[in-house]
């Protein structure tokens, strides 16, 4: 039977998606140099070689012709802060003074719903411009910031996870919550937004130093009551921060153990940074189903350290890449790959481009326990995808013209690409960004 054209869209281009981690499986990528993506009612109907699928098409169906470009699942950014958009690229000698000087004063403004809404709109437009269709997003302590974010996300029909920051000590009075009040507000927001449309709620203690034991205990109880929510926080980002946590929680074996002792290690828990974890920490992450979000531009910007890919892989921890805006210096996952490659080299390991693209798509979906929903082109997955243009800049065009295999092509896109390489972005089969001139 031919495919009816009224609710189906067809896209012809080179197609790329993954079914496994290239670090552990040699044929992890599905690559169709002349491919066809079929979308029906906002979900993937089929993806494969054009020659194999074209015969099933209704002759009346118009095909969106992106030949010369690459269609792949939208990027998934597993750690960033939408309220920090306006303070990106702010100078500071390290993490803790950066928080005091820029982060906390900037976040104070998000008690104003209009301000929160305007920043959320800009933030989401930037993500789409860079090809990011899903993200795990930190809001502020203000409920208004969460409402503004989800309203803006829902208007674009994006699959986003976000949550109100929980913080009841070691912060300015104007951002200080109470243990009970913060968790009560979080529960109200879960009931209002979680699984409403494509919205997903993330329970969000900022990091252990800004939460009392009482707050972390109540946070763990909230996470147990709502096991399909996400958990997001920071761990082992900076040596000074790690030393501070040791003084605040002297009985804990490690920084990660603080969270574990309050029931916050579980599937759908995503921990930002993870630079200074030891082997026992990584083993515990893998055992619990928690995941690590690697933030190379942020870590380099603040001088926090270099993520240890080899140690994490030895434990088989779920990994993904993240921009960590605004300590991170770009919304672009391509530029994030660029820095991740260099971090790996400085740490003594090698990160192939095909692995970086996996980490930004299926690897991130697996970290979020969303495999089959986003991150690949398996039938039934939500049709969030991007169109990459290897000729988007003169230098990229010149370099990719000489590429002889997929790894070279992806490496050039990762090392030379940025938002200009995103020709178009689609969410549930609907175009939500088109590069000017495309």
Order of alpha helices (4+ residues) and beta strands (2+ residues): beta-beta-beta-alpha-beta-beta-alpha-alpha-alpha-beta-alpha-beta-beta-alpha-beta-alpha-beta-alpha-alpha-beta-alpha-beta-alpha-alpha-beta-alpha-alpha-alpha-beta-alpha-alpha-beta-beta
